Amino acid sequence: MSAVALALATNPGGYLLVLAIVLPVVGMLLSLVAGGRNAERIALALMPAGLGIALVIAFGVWREQAPLVYILGGWAPPLGIALRADGFSAVMLVTAALVVAAAGYFARPLFATPPQRAEARAPLAFWTLLQGLWAALNMVFLGGDLFNLYVALELLTFAAVPLVCLDGRPETLRAALRYLLFALIGSVFYLLGAALLYGSYGTLDIVLLAEGIRAAPVVAPATFAAGGLMTAGLLAKTALFPLHLWLPPAHANAPAPASAVLSALVVKGSFFLVVRLWFDVMPGLASDAAMGLLGALGSGAILFGSVLALRQRRLKLLIAYSTIAQVGYLFLMFPLAAGSEPWNGQAWNGGVMQALSHAFAKASMFLAAGLVAESLGHDRIADLRGIGHAMPMTLFAFGLGGLSLMGLPPSGGFTAKWLLLQATVEGGQWFWAAIVLCGGLLAGGYVYRVVAPALAASPLDVRASPSRGREGIVLALAIAALLLGFAPPGFLGLLQVGRAAIVP
């Protein structure tokens, strides 16, 4: 059986892909029916089950060393829709399940409905939107059709934007509207590109579309236009420099659990589709110039975001600008992983490891900032002197997350940046190595700017100490980012399952 035929046939275990999407959708619908008091219970009960499904999918991909496929309704593409999980999809599913669960359990005191109180709007909205966001992310990671991926992106946007302005403050409403504007413009560009591809090839299934583009004697100008439009739209949703203007106010003003999910996962959804577009759909169009441009934009994000992070006065704003910088590293994989040489595989692993380590580290840091703001009533960096003595576990978790952002051993961030550096050396692309090293130094600067005064022996007025359970969640996420640095070779082999080796 040909590779295309295998990619268009359901294989054992494929039904788990449907469960990964249906579970949070069912939870979201039940929450709407049951009301805010029960929405929390439904969400928290389903999160362990969702994590279990994601782990089984990842194990299945690793065991078979081949993607899992499920054809919905038995109708093969282009008439039907296929769900596919390769190595990249599998690890992102597990990461999403872990971060969503951590954010959910952390958020219980913030969005609980005590028995003696009437139901409020915010808890119902939070728990319903969190499950909707989780479902949309799973659709993004598993979708095999560009139009259905567009639908998943829209669901992700309309779940993420309201999370920014749950408290209804004017500044959060402005941040949410700016986020929505950028997201909708990005959606229009993506949809225009998808329409051009459908008009040229008569299908939007990723496997069939890639086969059609590869078999075409001459690539139509519409295909190049489609690639440019879709990439521009996805970059706006990812907040890659210079399309980053919506991200700092949105992430800094959202509730801490929402900020953690937005930074750790939501921006990764659109990045994931940029990878799918250039490595799976249009590998033959990945020219040196196109890949170099994405790398250059990533480099600009690393430098620009890091410098602005150094200048922030609020802790959550510093972390938000750090997200812009760390997202930039993800785009260094495009000029480095485009090829079939061994070092191209290292760059691919480095890019994926950066996505994973950043997700855990940034979720931990945003939740730590939330605990600081709750305990002090503010997150002004200048007034954090002595916080390390009042909240040692919180600061320790923040420091561990910063360790990964800096790329210091033995963290997952170190492994990611080391793999990227190896690829730059072996591929003779030294310029990117200088960017990686410079970004690490700048990250050290803005992490030190928080940690150093926080360790000072200074009296501090703490309103209420955080619970050990919530501090434990923050620390567990930071430790997860650290443990990625000890990933065995088999884990890196999982990341290679389904990777398309492209030659620009």
C-alpha positions in Angstrom: 0.0 0.0 0.0 1.3 3.5 -0.9 2.2 6.1 1.7 -0.7 8.2 0.5 -3.1 5.3 0.9 -1.8 4.5 4.4 -2.4 8.2 5.4 -6.0 8.0 4.2 -7.0 4.8 6.1 -8.0 4.4 9.7 -5.5 2.4 11.8 -5.8 0.7 15.2 -6.2 3.2 18.0 -7.3 5.9 15.7 -10.7 6.3 17.5 -8.7 7.8 20.4 -8.2 10.9 18.3 -12.0 11.4 18.2 -12.2 10.9 22.0 -9.5 13.6 22.5 -11.7 16.2 20.8 -15.1 14.9 21.9 -14.3 14.7 25.6 -13.8 18.5 26.2 -16.7 19.3 23.8 -19.0 17.2 25.9 -17.7 18.8 29.0 -18.3 22.2 27.6 -21.9 21.4 26.6 -22.7 19.8 30.0 -21.3 22.8 31.8 -23.6 25.1 29.9 -26.6 23.0 30.8 -25.6 22.3 34.4 -24.6 25.9 35.4 -21.6 27.5 37.0 -21.7 25.6 40.2 -21.4 22.3 38.4 -19.2 23.5 35.5 -16.2 23.4 37.8 -16.8 19.9 38.9 -17.4 18.7 35.3 -14.2 20.4 34.0 -12.0 19.1 36.8 -13.4 15.6 36.5 -12.7 15.4 32.8 -9.2 16.8 32.9 -7.5 13.6 34.2 -9.4 11.5 31.6 -8.3 13.9 28.8 -4.7 13.6 30.0 -5.0 9.8 30.0 -6.3 9.8 26.4 -3.4 12.1 25.3 -0.8 9.8 26.9 -2.3 6.7 25.3 -2.2 8.5 21.9 1.5 9.4 22.4 2.3 5.9 23.5 0.6 4.5 20.4 2.5 6.8 18.1 5.8 5.9 19.8 5.1 2.1 19.7 4.1 2.0 16.1 6.6 4.6 14.9 3.9 5.9 12.6 1.1 8.4 12.8 -2.3 7.4 14.1 -5.1 8.1 11.6 -8.9 8.1 11.9 -11.2 8.7 8.9 -14.5 10.2 10.1 -17.6 8.3 9.0 -15.5 6.0 6.8 -15.4 8.6 4.0 -11.9 9.0 2.8 -10.7 12.5 1.8 -11.3 14.5 -0.3 -15.0 13.7 0.4 -14.4 13.0 4.1 -12.2 14.3 6.9 -9.2 12.7 8.4 -7.7 13.1 11.9 -4.0 12.5 12.2 -1.5 12.4 15.1 2.2 12.3 14.5 5.0 12.7 17.0 4.6 16.5 17.1 0.9 16.3 17.5 1.1 13.7 20.3 3.5 15.6 22.5 1.4 18.8 22.0 -1.7 16.9 23.0 0.0 15.8 26.3 1.4 19.3 26.9 -2.1 20.9 26.4 -3.7 18.4 28.7 -1.2 19.0 31.5 -1.2 22.8 31.3 -5.0 23.0 31.1 -5.3 20.7 34.1 -2.8 22.7 36.0 -4.5 26.0 35.2 -7.9 24.5 36.1 -6.9 23.2 39.5 -5.0 26.5 40.2 -8.1 28.5 39.3 -10.4 26.8 41.8 -10.3 29.5 44.5 -10.7 32.3 41.8 -13.6 30.8 40.0 -15.4 28.7 42.6 -19.1 29.1 43.5 -19.5 28.4 47.2 -22.7 26.7 48.3 -24.0 29.7 50.2 -23.6 32.1 47.3 -25.7 32.6 44.2 -24.2 31.6 40.8 -22.1 34.2 39.1 -21.3 34.8 35.4 -17.5 34.6 35.6 -17.2 31.0 36.9 -19.5 29.6 34.3 -17.7 31.5 31.6 -14.3 30.5 32.8 -14.9 26.8 33.1 -16.9 26.6 29.8 -14.3 28.6 27.9 -11.4 26.7 29.3 -12.9 23.4 28.0 -13.8 25.0 24.7 -10.2 26.2 24.3 -8.9 22.7 25.1 -11.2 21.2 22.5 -10.1 23.7 19.9 -6.4 23.1 20.6 -6.9 19.3 20.2 -8.7 20.0 16.9 -5.7 22.1 15.7 -3.2 19.4 16.7 -5.1 16.5 15.1 -6.8 18.2 12.1 -5.8 16.9 8.6 -7.8 19.4 6.5 -7.0 23.1 6.1 -10.6 24.2 6.2 -11.4 22.3 9.4 -8.2 23.7 10.8 -9.6 27.1 10.0 -12.7 26.3 12.0 -10.5 25.0 14.9 -8.6 28.3 14.8 -11.8 30.3 15.0 -13.0 28.2 17.9 -9.7 28.8 19.6 -9.9 32.6 19.1 -13.5 32.8 20.4 -12.6 30.8 23.5 -9.4 32.7 24.2 -10.5 36.3 23.7 -13.2 36.3 26.4 -10.8 34.8 28.9 -8.8 38.1 28.7 -11.7 40.3 29.9 -13.5 38.1 32.4 -13.3 40.8 35.1 -14.9 43.4 32.8 -12.3 46.2 33.5 -11.9 48.8 30.7 -8.3 47.9 30.2 -9.0 44.2 29.8 -11.8 45.0 27.4 -9.5 47.1 25.2 -6.9 44.3 25.3 -9.4 41.7 24.3 -10.7 43.8 21.4 -7.2 44.4 20.1 -6.6 40.7 20.3 -9.8 40.0 18.5 -8.9 42.5 15.7 -5.6 40.9 15.0 -7.0 37.4 15.2 -9.8 38.1 12.8 -7.5 39.8 10.3 -5.3 36.7 10.5 -8.3 34.5 9.9 -9.3 36.4 6.8 -5.8 36.0 5.4 -5.7 32.3 6.2 -9.1 31.7 4.6 -8.2 33.5 1.4 -5.1 31.3 1.1 -7.1 28.2 1.7 -9.6 29.3 -1.0 -6.8 29.8 -3.5 -5.4 26.3 -2.8 -8.8 24.7 -3.1 -9.4 26.5 -6.4 -6.0 25.2 -7.7 -6.1 21.6 -6.5 -9.7 20.7 -5.6 -8.9 19.5 -2.1 -7.8 20.9 1.3 -6.7 17.6 2.8 -3.0 18.0 3.9 -1.9 14.7 2.4 -3.7 15.0 -0.9 -2.8 18.7 -1.2 0.9 18.0 -0.7 0.7 15.2 -3.3 -1.0 17.5 -5.8 1.6 20.3 -5.3 4.4 17.8 -5.6 3.0 16.3 -8.8 2.4 19.6 -10.5 4.9 20.2 -13.3 4.8 23.9 -12.6 3.7 25.5 -9.3 1.0 28.0 -10.0 1.4 31.6 -8.8 -1.8 31.1 -6.8 0.0 28.5 -4.7 2.8 31.0 -3.7 0.2 33.6 -3.0 -1.8 31.2 -0.8 1.4 30.3 1.2 2.1 34.0 1.8 -1.4 34.8 2.8 -1.8 31.9 5.1 1.6 32.5 6.7 0.9 36.2 7.3 -2.5 35.3 9.0 -0.9 32.7 11.2 1.9 35.0 12.2 -0.6 37.6 13.4 -2.2 35.0 15.6 1.1 33.8 16.9 2.1 37.4 17.7 5.5 37.1 15.9 7.4 40.4 15.7 6.3 42.9 14.3 2.7 41.6 14.6 3.0 41.3 18.4 1.1 44.4 19.5 -1.9 42.6 20.9 -0.1 40.1 23.1 1.4 42.1 26.0 -1.8 43.8 27.1 -3.9 40.7 26.6 -1.6 38.3 28.5 -0.7 40.8 31.2 -4.3 41.8 32.1 -6.0 38.4 31.9 -6.5 36.4 35.1 -3.4 34.4 35.9 -4.8 31.0 34.9 -5.9 32.5 31.6 -2.5 34.1 31.0 -0.8 30.8 31.6 -3.0 29.0 29.0 -2.8 31.8 26.5 1.0 32.1 26.6 1.8 28.4 27.0 -0.7 27.0 24.5 -2.8 29.4 22.4 0.1 31.0 20.5 1.5 27.5 19.9 -1.7 26.5 18.0 -1.1 29.0 15.1 2.7 28.2 15.2 1.8 24.5 14.9 -0.1 25.3 11.7 2.8 27.3 10.2 4.9 24.2 10.7 2.2 22.1 9.0 1.9 24.5 6.1 5.6 24.6 5.2 6.8 21.2 6.2 3.7 19.1 5.2 1.5 20.9 2.7 4.1 22.9 0.7 7.5 21.4 1.4 8.7 21.9 -2.2 8.1 25.7 -1.9 10.3 26.1 1.2 13.0 28.2 -0.5 16.0 29.5 1.4 14.6 33.0 1.1 11.2 32.1 2.6 12.8 30.1 5.4 15.4 32.8 6.0 12.7 35.4 6.3 10.9 33.5 9.0 14.1 33.0 10.8 14.9 36.7 10.6 11.5 37.6 12.0 12.1 35.1 14.8 15.5 36.8 15.5 13.9 40.2 15.6 11.3 38.8 18.1 14.1 37.4 20.3 16.0 40.7 20.5 13.0 43.1 20.6 11.0 41.1 23.1 13.9 40.6 25.4 14.9 44.3 25.4 11.3 45.4 26.1 11.0 42.8 28.9 14.0 44.4 30.6 12.2 47.7 30.7 8.9 46.6 32.2 7.8 47.7 35.6 5.1 45.1 36.1 5.9 41.4 36.6 3.1 40.1 34.3 4.1 42.6 31.5 7.7 41.4 31.8 6.6 37.8 31.4 4.3 38.8 28.5 7.2 40.4 26.6 9.3 37.4 27.4 6.7 35.3 25.5 7.3 37.4 22.4 11.0 36.7 22.7 10.7 33.0 23.3 8.2 32.5 20.4 11.0 33.9 18.2 13.2 30.8 19.0 10.4 28.6 17.5 10.9 30.2 14.1 14.6 29.5 14.0 13.7 25.9 13.2 12.5 27.0 9.7 15.8 27.9 8.1 17.6 25.1 10.2 15.2 22.2 9.8 14.4 22.6 6.1 16.3 19.7 4.6 17.1 16.0 4.9 20.5 16.2 6.6 21.0 14.8 10.1 21.4 18.3 11.6 18.0 19.3 10.1 16.5 16.6 12.3 18.3 18.1 15.3 16.9 21.5 14.5 13.4 20.0 14.3 13.8 18.4 17.7 15.2 21.7 19.0 12.2 23.7 17.8 9.7 21.2 19.2 11.5 21.0 22.5 11.5 24.8 22.7 7.7 24.8 22.3 7.3 22.2 25.1 9.7 23.7 27.6 8.4 27.2 27.0 4.8 26.0 27.6 5.6 24.6 31.0 8.0 27.3 32.1 5.8 30.2 31.0 2.7 28.6 32.6 4.6 28.3 35.8 5.8 31.9 35.7 2.4 33.4 35.0 0.8 31.4 37.8 3.6 32.5 40.1 3.0 36.1 39.1 -0.7 35.5 39.9 0.2 34.3 43.4 2.4 37.3 44.0 -0.3 39.7 42.8 -2.9 38.0 45.1 -0.6 38.1 48.1 0.6 41.7 47.7 -2.3 43.3 45.8 0.1 44.3 43.0 2.8 43.0 40.7 5.2 46.0 40.6 8.7 44.7 40.3 10.2 47.6 42.3 8.1 46.6 45.3 8.9 42.9 45.3 11.9 43.2 47.6 11.8 40.4 50.2 9.1 38.3 48.4 11.6 35.4 48.4 11.4 35.2 52.2 7.7 35.5 52.3 6.9 33.1 49.4 10.0 31.0 48.9 8.3 28.2 46.9 6.7 30.6 44.5 10.0 32.4 43.9 11.8 29.1 43.5 9.3 28.0 40.8 9.6 31.3 39.0 13.4 31.0 39.1 13.3 27.4 37.7 11.1 28.6 34.9 13.5 31.5 34.2 16.3 28.9 34.1 14.6 27.2 31.1 14.0 30.5 29.4 17.7 31.4 29.7 18.7 28.0 28.3 20.8 26.9 31.2 21.4 23.2 32.0 19.8 20.9 32.8 16.6 22.5 31.7 14.4 21.7 28.7 15.2 25.1 27.4 18.9 24.2 27.4 18.3 21.1 25.4 16.2 23.0 22.9 18.7 25.8 22.4 21.6 23.3 22.4 20.0 21.3 19.6 19.4 24.6 17.6 23.1 25.6 18.2 24.3 22.2 17.0 22.3 22.6 13.8 23.7 26.1 13.2 27.3 24.9 13.6 26.9 21.7 11.5 24.9 23.6 8.8 27.3 26.5 8.7 24.6 29.1 9.6 26.5 30.9 12.4 24.3 33.9 12.4 21.5 32.1 14.1 23.9 30.9 16.8 24.7 34.5 17.7 21.0 35.3 18.1 20.4 32.3 20.3 23.3 33.2 22.6 22.4 36.9 22.8 18.8 36.0 23.6 19.9 33.8 26.4 22.0 36.6 27.9 19.1 39.0 27.7 16.8 36.5 29.3 19.2 36.1 32.1 19.0 39.9 32.5 15.3 40.2 32.9 15.0 37.1 35.2 17.8 38.4 37.4 16.0 41.8 37.5 13.1 40.0 39.4 15.0 37.4 41.4 17.8 39.5 42.8 15.7 42.0 44.7 13.2 39.4 45.6 15.9 37.6 47.6 16.8 40.7 49.6 16.1 40.7 53.3 13.4 43.3 53.4 10.2 43.7 55.4 7.2 43.0 53.2 3.5 43.4 53.8 1.8 40.2 52.6 -2.0 40.2 52.7 -2.4 36.4 52.7 0.0 33.6 52.1 -0.9 31.3 49.1 -2.0 27.8 49.7 0.6 25.0 49.5 -1.5 23.2 46.9 -1.5 26.1 44.5 2.3 26.7 45.0 2.8 23.0 44.4 1.1 23.3 41.0 3.3 26.2 40.1 6.4 24.3 41.1 5.3 21.1 39.3 5.1 23.0 36.0 8.5 24.5 36.5 9.9 21.0 37.3 8.3 19.7 34.1 10.2 22.3 32.1 13.4 21.2 34.0 12.8 17.4 33.4 12.5 17.9 29.7 16.3 18.4 29.8 16.6 14.8 30.8 14.5 13.5 27.9 15.8 10.1 26.7 16.7 9.4 23.1 13.4 7.6 22.6 11.6 10.8 23.3 13.5 12.7 20.7 12.8 9.7 18.3 9.1 10.2 19.0 9.4 13.8 17.8 10.7 12.6 14.5 7.6 10.3 13.8 5.8 11.7 10.7 8.3 14.5 10.1 8.6 15.4 6.5 12.2 15.9 5.4 12.1 18.8 3.0 14.7 20.0 0.6 14.4 23.8 -0.2 
